[in-house]
Every structure is written in structure tokens, then in C-alpha cells.
Amino acid sequence: MQALYHLTGEDIHDHVDYLRSIARIVEPQPGLPVVLSDPKDDPIVYTAVAAGADVLCARDRHFYDPAVVAFCGREDIRIIDELLLLELLVNEADS
């Protein structure tokens, strides 16, 4: 990645510092299974819940199962793909 994007060690360090400045560590609480077709995805859902996320951006089809969508909806979390996320971010930046 460093060679591909012509990043220096300092560029990477600065970006990691930036991510640390805006990140928030959350401790997801395990709960009942949500993603029945792939239980390894449950920690992702519960991390979004613990963080109070507005959206969960996923390409994995398991997250679009009606039961998962309903669970996330009850937590006010929209499951969206990367294209819709980019559209939302662009619209927010334009506002």
C-alpha cells in the first residue's frame, strides 16, 4: 500500500494519529444470535449497536437477511452498501 499510494512513514503515522483522534473504543455486549446464516458476523452487528451507529456498511449478503435488517432497524441502524454510503457522505459534505 505504501508503494502503491506513494506514502511516507510520516504520512502513515499522521493518518493513524488522525484515526485515533476520531475513533471511539466500544465494548460490544454479546447477545442472542442475529446473523443466523453466519454467526461470525454477530460481533459486527453488536459492535454497531454498542457504538450507537447510524449505518452499518456491508457487502456481505448475510447482513441483508430480513431478520438482521429488522434487528438493526430496531436499533436505528441502517444497513447499506458502499455506494449508498458514499452518496450519503457526499450529500452530507454538500450540506
N, C-alpha and C positions, 0 to 999 in steps of 0.2 A: 504494500500500500504506500509505503514511504516513497519508493522509487516511482510508482505509477503517478502519484499526485505531486511529486517533487516537494515533499515535506521535509523540513529540517527537524532535528531533535527538539529544538526550541518550539517549532510550530506545534508539534505533538504535545509537548509539555503544556503549552498555553491552552490548547484545546481541552486537555484533561482537567486543567485548573478551572476552565470555564464550566465544564460539565459538573465538576464538584460544587461550584458556586450556585448552580441552579437545581441540583439534584436534591432529593429528599429520600432518606432511607426509611423504608416501611417494613414492618414485620407482619406478613400475612398470617392470618389465623386459619388453620385448616378447617374445613367444613365438610359437609356431605359432598359426595361426588357430583360434579356438574357436567363435565365433558365425558359422558359415558363411553363414547367410542374411542377415547384416548385419554385415560386418567392422568397421563403425564402432563396434560395441558391444564389441569386444575390449578396448580400453583400460579400459573399466569393469570387466570381469572381472579383468584383470591388476592394476588398482588394488586391488580387493578382496583379491586374493592377496597383493600386497605389503604390505597393511595387516594381514594376518592376520585378516581379517573373519570373524565367525561367520555373518553373514547378508548377503545382497545383496537389497535390497528393490527389486522392479521390477514394473512393469505391462506392460512390453514383452514381447510373446509370444515374441520370439526367445530370451529368456533361459530359457524353459521347454522349449526343444528338448532331447530326451533326451541328446544329446551334450554340451550345455552343462551340464545338470544333473549328468551323470556327471563332467565335468571339475571342476566346483565341489565335488562330493561328495568327490573325491579330495583336495581341498584343505580339507576340513571346512567348507565354506561351503554353507549352505542358501539356496536362492533362494525368497523368499516375497513375497507381495503386502502392500500397506499395511495391510490389515485384520488379517492374522496378525501383522504387526509390532506394531501397536497392542495386540493381545491379549497378545503376549509381554511388552511393556513394562508393561502394567497388572499382569500376573501377577508380574513381577519387582518392581514397586513394592510390591505387597501382601505380598511375602515378607519 
